């Protein structure tokens, strides 16, 4: 694991100390990550590693930093909500790695690091003299993770990576939308977030393998890989049947009723995955005759006659509210549920019981509400320990830990190689 920083942080009230043992209960305590990414996929991967206790140093441009700091129309203490969400549990080093001094300092950090995470276009880090081979020469145990839009090489590798474009390229958008063929983007940046998760899995696997060999390795993923990974069921049906998935609204391609339906006061969801749950549905709503209806006796028939089935069900469902039907169907063991807004989902009693939200304290904005880590670990809990840093908030302390004195750091700041939030 990486050596500990030995400097001291002069930031008042900053509970994110320089010693990587600051998170002694984290599963990744003692692991140091140099996060050179911006926007979403890479920062999300870094945030997950930070949740697990890693010491994540966000390496940013001195002028402006991560583009997402200023993206959008909403700002919290000078940075966008998205920046706060995916850069928690990190320290900021504002360092221009394009300069000679910046590269030298970055390599000095690599010598004591475990992971480097980057999401530049392919070849950028190599041109800067900071590609995998250069970093491996300095630290053979380094895990070097690249996230790209479309891959490290190949005919589309030089294309910029944006979630919207990746959703289109991977077929996700082609099967998302209304039954009349109007396409829609998935509501969240799925390929960005998926690539971040896949990067995290690859990094953790490489760290585990390193315990046996002592060697690092290069790992990589892309928005293209992530988007196609999420088509795992649809590609299986494509190869089995030759049929390409089309937009189907909220309905399931091979199950029915498994979709949004209308109740008396709005939509609700039915998810009958087998004949037993369908029988419970029909019995509970007072339409047992549907069970024996020749059109609906098995799932194949229900899929073939889905429109007639949904019409027959909605004739009854509109007589009561969604909440009333959901309560009755859940008690009967029939899978169903509401269509919540995000705000309603966060206030759901189960979400509150499971402590799915938390907050990070910011010295200017105060408590900023955040999603909690999306998993639990009983001995080494994942936690949001500190909010997203200001640009260059920890530059002096991190560079001081490398042995640089105050005058040397001041000169780097004057030269524009470093920015420090004094």
C-alpha positions as CSV (number, residue, x, y, z in Angstrom):
1,X,0.0,0.0,0.0
2,X,1.0,3.6,-0.4
3,X,3.3,5.3,2.1
4,X,1.6,7.8,4.4
5,X,1.7,11.5,3.9
6,X,3.6,13.2,6.7
7,X,2.6,16.8,6.3
8,X,-0.1,18.7,8.3
9,X,-3.2,20.3,6.9
10,X,-3.7,23.9,8.1
11,X,-7.4,24.0,7.0
12,X,-9.4,24.8,10.1
13,X,-12.2,22.3,10.8
14,X,-11.0,20.0,8.0
15,X,-11.5,16.5,9.3
16,X,-9.9,15.0,6.2
17,X,-6.3,14.6,7.5
18,X,-3.3,13.9,5.5
19,X,-2.6,10.5,7.0
20,X,-4.3,7.7,5.0
21,X,-5.1,6.1,8.3
22,X,-7.6,8.9,8.8
23,X,-10.2,6.3,7.7
24,X,-8.9,3.3,9.7
25,X,-12.3,1.5,9.5
26,X,-12.6,1.7,5.7
27,X,-12.0,-1.4,3.6
28,X,-9.6,0.6,1.4
29,X,-7.8,2.3,4.3
30,X,-4.1,2.7,3.2
31,X,-4.9,2.8,-0.5
32,X,-4.1,6.1,-2.3
33,X,-5.8,7.0,-5.6
34,X,-4.7,9.8,-7.9
35,X,-8.0,10.8,-9.6
36,X,-7.2,12.8,-12.8
37,X,-10.7,12.5,-14.1
38,X,-13.5,15.0,-14.6
39,X,-17.2,15.2,-15.5
40,X,-18.9,12.0,-14.3
41,X,-17.7,8.5,-15.1
42,X,-14.3,8.8,-13.5
43,X,-15.3,11.0,-10.6
44,X,-18.0,8.6,-9.7
45,X,-15.5,5.7,-9.7
46,X,-13.2,7.8,-7.5
47,X,-16.1,8.7,-5.1
48,X,-16.9,5.0,-4.7
49,X,-13.3,4.3,-3.8
50,X,-13.4,7.2,-1.4
51,X,-16.6,5.9,0.2
52,X,-14.7,2.7,0.8
53,X,-11.9,4.5,2.7
54,X,-9.3,5.2,0.0
55,X,-7.3,8.4,0.2
56,X,-8.4,10.0,-3.1
57,X,-6.5,13.0,-4.4
58,X,-8.4,14.8,-7.2
59,X,-5.8,16.2,-9.6
60,X,-7.3,19.2,-11.4
61,X,-6.3,22.0,-13.7
62,X,-5.2,25.1,-11.7
63,X,-7.5,27.3,-13.8
64,X,-11.1,26.3,-13.4
65,X,-10.5,22.7,-12.3
66,X,-13.0,20.0,-13.3
67,X,-15.4,21.4,-15.9
68,X,-18.4,20.2,-13.9
69,X,-17.5,22.7,-11.2
70,X,-19.1,25.3,-13.3
71,X,-21.5,23.3,-15.4
72,X,-25.3,23.8,-15.5
73,X,-27.4,26.6,-14.0
74,X,-27.3,25.8,-10.3
75,X,-24.4,26.4,-8.0
76,X,-23.7,25.4,-4.3
77,X,-20.8,27.4,-2.9
78,X,-19.3,27.9,-6.3
79,X,-19.7,24.4,-7.7
80,X,-22.5,22.5,-9.3
81,X,-24.6,20.0,-7.4
82,X,-23.2,17.2,-9.6
83,X,-19.6,18.1,-8.6
84,X,-20.5,17.9,-4.9
85,X,-22.3,14.5,-5.5
86,X,-19.4,12.7,-7.2
87,X,-16.3,14.3,-5.6
88,X,-17.0,13.7,-1.9
89,X,-14.3,12.0,0.2
90,X,-11.6,13.6,-2.0
91,X,-8.8,16.2,-1.6
92,X,-8.0,18.6,-4.3
93,X,-4.6,19.2,-5.8
94,X,-4.7,21.9,-8.5
95,X,-1.7,20.9,-10.6
96,X,-0.9,21.5,-14.3
97,X,0.5,18.2,-15.4
98,X,1.2,19.6,-18.8
99,X,4.2,21.6,-17.5
100,X,7.6,20.1,-16.7
101,X,7.3,20.8,-13.0
102,X,3.8,19.5,-12.9
103,X,4.8,16.2,-14.5
104,X,7.7,15.8,-12.1
105,X,5.5,16.4,-9.1
106,X,2.8,14.0,-10.5
107,X,5.4,11.3,-10.9
108,X,6.6,11.9,-7.3
109,X,3.0,11.3,-6.2
110,X,2.8,8.2,-8.4
111,X,5.7,6.7,-6.5
112,X,3.7,6.6,-3.4
113,X,0.3,5.8,-4.9
114,X,-1.7,2.7,-5.6
115,X,-4.1,3.7,-8.3
116,X,-4.1,6.3,-11.1
117,X,-7.6,7.0,-12.6
118,X,-7.9,9.0,-15.9
119,X,-10.6,9.6,-18.5
120,X,-8.8,11.7,-21.1
121,X,-9.1,10.8,-24.8
122,X,-6.8,7.9,-25.7
123,X,-3.1,9.0,-26.1
124,X,-3.3,12.2,-24.1
125,X,-1.5,10.8,-21.0
126,X,1.1,9.2,-23.2
127,X,1.8,12.5,-25.0
128,X,2.2,14.1,-21.6
129,X,4.8,11.5,-20.7
130,X,2.4,10.1,-18.0
131,X,1.1,7.0,-19.8
132,X,1.0,3.6,-18.1
133,X,4.5,2.5,-19.2
134,X,6.1,5.7,-17.8
135,X,4.1,5.4,-14.5
136,X,4.9,1.7,-14.2
137,X,8.7,2.5,-14.5
138,X,8.3,4.7,-11.5
139,X,6.0,2.4,-9.5
140,X,5.7,-1.3,-10.8
141,X,2.7,-1.8,-8.4
142,X,0.6,1.0,-9.9
143,X,-2.9,0.2,-11.0
144,X,-3.6,2.4,-14.0
145,X,-7.3,2.7,-15.0
146,X,-8.5,4.5,-18.1
147,X,-12.1,5.3,-18.9
148,X,-12.8,6.4,-22.5
149,X,-15.9,6.9,-24.6
150,X,-15.4,4.2,-27.2
151,X,-12.2,2.3,-26.3
152,X,-8.4,2.6,-26.2
153,X,-8.0,1.9,-29.9
154,X,-10.1,1.2,-33.0
155,X,-12.0,3.2,-35.6
156,X,-14.1,5.2,-33.0
157,X,-11.5,5.5,-30.2
158,X,-10.9,9.2,-30.9
159,X,-14.6,10.1,-30.5
160,X,-15.4,12.1,-27.3
161,X,-17.4,10.2,-24.7
162,X,-20.8,11.6,-23.8
163,X,-23.6,9.5,-22.3
164,X,-26.2,10.6,-24.8
165,X,-24.1,9.6,-27.7
166,X,-23.2,6.3,-26.0
167,X,-26.9,5.5,-25.3
168,X,-27.5,5.9,-29.0
169,X,-24.4,4.0,-30.1
170,X,-25.0,1.0,-27.8
171,X,-28.7,0.4,-28.8
172,X,-30.1,1.5,-25.4
173,X,-32.0,4.4,-26.9
174,X,-33.4,2.3,-29.8
175,X,-35.4,0.2,-27.3
176,X,-36.4,3.0,-25.0
177,X,-39.5,5.0,-25.6
178,X,-43.2,4.7,-26.4
179,X,-44.8,1.8,-28.4
180,X,-45.5,4.2,-31.3
181,X,-41.8,4.4,-31.9
182,X,-40.9,7.7,-30.3
183,X,-37.5,7.2,-28.8
184,X,-36.4,8.6,-25.5
185,X,-33.1,8.9,-23.5
186,X,-32.9,6.9,-20.3
187,X,-33.5,9.4,-17.5
188,X,-30.1,9.0,-15.9
189,X,-26.6,9.0,-17.5
190,X,-26.5,5.2,-17.4
191,X,-23.4,4.6,-19.5
192,X,-21.4,7.2,-17.5
193,X,-22.4,5.8,-14.1
194,X,-22.0,2.2,-15.4
195,X,-18.5,2.9,-16.7
196,X,-17.6,4.3,-13.3
197,X,-18.9,1.2,-11.5
198,X,-17.1,-1.1,-14.0
199,X,-13.9,0.9,-13.4
200,X,-14.2,0.5,-9.7
201,X,-14.7,-3.3,-10.1
202,X,-11.6,-3.6,-12.3
203,X,-9.5,-1.5,-9.9
204,X,-10.5,-3.6,-6.9
205,X,-9.8,-6.8,-8.8
206,X,-6.4,-5.5,-9.8
207,X,-5.6,-4.5,-6.2
208,X,-6.6,-8.0,-5.0
209,X,-4.4,-9.7,-7.7
210,X,-1.5,-7.4,-6.7
211,X,-1.5,-9.0,-3.2
212,X,-0.4,-12.2,-4.9
213,X,2.1,-10.9,-7.4
214,X,3.2,-7.5,-6.1
215,X,2.6,-6.1,-9.7
216,X,0.2,-3.5,-10.9
217,X,-1.6,-3.6,-14.3
218,X,-3.5,-1.5,-16.7
219,X,-7.3,-1.8,-16.6
220,X,-9.7,0.0,-18.8
221,X,-13.4,0.4,-19.6
222,X,-15.6,2.7,-21.7
223,X,-19.0,4.1,-22.1
224,X,-19.4,1.8,-25.0
225,X,-18.6,-1.3,-22.9
226,X,-20.9,-0.1,-20.1
227,X,-23.8,0.6,-22.4
228,X,-23.5,-2.8,-24.1
229,X,-23.1,-4.5,-20.7
230,X,-26.6,-3.3,-19.8
231,X,-28.1,-5.0,-22.9
232,X,-27.2,-8.4,-21.5
233,X,-30.8,-9.7,-21.6
234,X,-31.7,-8.1,-24.9
235,X,-28.5,-9.4,-26.7
236,X,-29.4,-12.9,-25.4
237,X,-32.8,-12.7,-27.0
238,X,-31.3,-11.2,-30.2
239,X,-28.9,-14.1,-30.6
240,X,-31.6,-16.6,-29.7
241,X,-34.4,-15.3,-32.0
242,X,-32.8,-12.9,-34.4
243,X,-35.4,-10.3,-33.3
244,X,-34.2,-6.8,-32.5
245,X,-35.8,-5.1,-29.4
246,X,-38.0,-2.1,-30.2
247,X,-39.4,0.5,-27.9
248,X,-42.2,-1.0,-25.8
249,X,-43.2,1.7,-23.4
250,X,-43.2,0.4,-19.9
251,X,-44.1,-3.2,-21.0
252,X,-41.9,-6.2,-20.8
253,X,-40.9,-7.9,-24.0
254,X,-41.6,-11.5,-22.8
255,X,-43.8,-11.1,-19.7
256,X,-47.3,-9.9,-19.1
257,X,-48.7,-8.1,-17.2
258,X,-45.4,-6.5,-16.4
259,X,-45.9,-2.8,-16.9
260,X,-47.4,0.5,-15.9
261,X,-51.2,0.5,-15.6
262,X,-53.8,3.1,-14.7
263,X,-55.5,3.1,-11.3
264,X,-58.2,5.5,-10.2
265,X,-55.9,8.4,-9.3
266,X,-52.9,7.7,-11.5
267,X,-50.3,5.1,-12.6
268,X,-49.1,2.1,-10.8
269,X,-46.9,-0.9,-11.7
270,X,-47.7,-4.6,-12.0
271,X,-44.9,-7.1,-12.3
272,X,-46.4,-10.6,-12.7
273,X,-43.5,-12.8,-13.6
274,X,-45.3,-16.1,-13.5
275,X,-48.8,-17.8,-13.5
276,X,-49.0,-17.8,-9.7
277,X,-48.6,-14.0,-9.4
278,X,-51.1,-13.5,-12.2
279,X,-53.7,-15.7,-10.4
280,X,-53.2,-13.7,-7.2
281,X,-53.7,-10.5,-9.2
282,X,-57.0,-11.6,-10.7
283,X,-58.3,-13.0,-7.5
284,X,-57.5,-9.9,-5.5
285,X,-59.1,-7.5,-8.0
286,X,-62.2,-9.6,-8.2
287,X,-61.7,-10.9,-11.7
288,X,-60.9,-14.7,-11.2
289,X,-62.5,-15.4,-14.6
290,X,-59.4,-13.9,-16.3
291,X,-57.3,-16.8,-15.0
292,X,-59.3,-19.3,-17.1
293,X,-59.7,-17.1,-20.1
294,X,-58.1,-19.0,-23.0
295,X,-56.2,-15.9,-24.1
296,X,-54.5,-15.4,-20.7
297,X,-54.0,-19.0,-19.4
298,X,-50.3,-18.9,-19.8
299,X,-47.6,-16.2,-20.2
300,X,-47.3,-16.7,-23.9
301,X,-51.0,-16.0,-24.4
302,X,-50.8,-13.0,-22.1
303,X,-48.0,-11.5,-24.1
304,X,-49.7,-12.2,-27.4
305,X,-53.0,-10.6,-26.1
306,X,-51.4,-7.9,-23.9
307,X,-53.5,-5.0,-25.0
308,X,-56.8,-6.9,-24.3
309,X,-55.4,-8.0,-20.9
310,X,-54.4,-4.5,-19.8
311,X,-57.7,-3.1,-20.9
312,X,-59.6,-5.8,-18.9
313,X,-57.4,-5.1,-15.8
314,X,-57.7,-1.3,-16.0
315,X,-61.5,-1.5,-16.2
316,X,-61.3,-2.7,-12.6
317,X,-58.1,-0.9,-11.4
318,X,-59.6,2.5,-12.1
319,X,-62.3,2.0,-9.5
320,X,-59.8,2.5,-6.6
321,X,-56.7,4.5,-5.9
322,X,-53.2,3.2,-6.7
323,X,-52.4,3.1,-3.0
324,X,-55.4,1.0,-2.2
325,X,-54.6,-1.5,-4.9
326,X,-50.9,-1.6,-4.0
327,X,-51.7,-2.3,-0.4
328,X,-54.2,-5.1,-1.3
329,X,-51.9,-6.7,-3.9
330,X,-48.8,-6.6,-1.7
331,X,-50.8,-8.4,1.0
332,X,-51.8,-11.0,-1.5
333,X,-48.2,-11.6,-2.6
334,X,-48.6,-10.0,-6.1
335,X,-45.6,-7.9,-7.1
336,X,-46.6,-4.3,-7.7
337,X,-45.6,-0.8,-6.7
338,X,-46.0,3.0,-7.1
339,X,-44.4,5.3,-9.7
340,X,-42.5,7.6,-7.4
341,X,-40.8,10.8,-8.2
342,X,-37.1,10.9,-7.0
343,X,-38.3,13.2,-4.1
344,X,-41.0,10.6,-3.1
345,X,-38.5,7.7,-3.4
346,X,-36.1,9.5,-1.0
347,X,-38.9,10.0,1.6
348,X,-40.2,6.4,1.3
349,X,-40.3,4.8,4.7
350,X,-38.0,2.0,3.5
351,X,-35.5,4.4,2.1
352,X,-35.5,6.3,5.4
353,X,-35.2,3.1,7.5
354,X,-32.3,1.9,5.3
355,X,-30.5,5.3,5.7
356,X,-30.1,5.7,1.9
357,X,-29.3,9.4,2.3
358,X,-26.7,11.3,4.3
359,X,-25.0,14.7,4.2
360,X,-21.6,16.2,3.8
361,X,-20.7,19.3,5.7
362,X,-19.4,22.3,3.7
363,X,-17.7,25.2,5.4
364,X,-19.8,27.7,3.4
365,X,-22.9,25.9,2.3
366,X,-23.3,23.9,5.5
367,X,-24.8,20.4,5.3
368,X,-25.2,19.2,1.7
369,X,-27.6,16.2,1.3
370,X,-26.1,13.3,-0.5
371,X,-26.9,9.7,-1.4
372,X,-25.3,7.3,1.0
373,X,-22.9,4.7,-0.4
374,X,-25.0,2.1,-2.3
375,X,-24.0,-0.9,-0.3
376,X,-23.3,-1.8,3.4
377,X,-20.3,-3.5,5.0
378,X,-20.6,-4.4,8.7
379,X,-17.0,-4.4,9.8
380,X,-15.5,-1.8,7.4
381,X,-18.4,0.5,6.6
382,X,-18.5,2.7,3.6
383,X,-19.2,6.3,4.6
384,X,-19.4,9.9,3.3
385,X,-16.8,11.4,5.5
386,X,-16.2,14.8,3.9
387,X,-17.7,16.9,1.2
388,X,-16.3,17.8,-2.1
389,X,-13.2,20.0,-1.9
390,X,-12.7,23.6,-3.1
391,X,-10.3,23.9,-6.0
392,X,-6.7,23.5,-4.7
393,X,-7.9,23.2,-1.1
394,X,-5.2,20.7,-0.2
395,X,-2.5,21.7,-2.7
396,X,-0.1,23.1,-0.1
397,X,-0.4,20.2,2.2
398,X,0.0,17.6,-0.4
399,X,3.0,19.3,-2.0
400,X,4.4,19.9,1.5
401,X,4.2,16.1,2.1
402,X,6.6,15.7,-0.9
403,X,9.2,17.8,0.9
404,X,8.5,21.1,-0.8
405,X,8.9,24.2,1.3
406,X,6.5,27.2,1.4
407,X,8.7,29.3,-0.9
408,X,8.9,26.5,-3.5
409,X,5.1,26.1,-3.4
410,X,4.7,29.9,-3.7
411,X,6.9,29.9,-6.8
412,X,4.8,27.1,-8.4
413,X,1.7,29.1,-7.7
414,X,3.2,32.2,-9.2
415,X,4.3,30.2,-12.3
416,X,0.7,29.0,-12.7
417,X,1.7,25.3,-12.2
418,X,-0.2,25.1,-9.0
419,X,-3.3,26.7,-7.5
420,X,-3.9,26.8,-3.8
421,X,-7.1,27.8,-2.1
422,X,-5.4,29.9,0.7
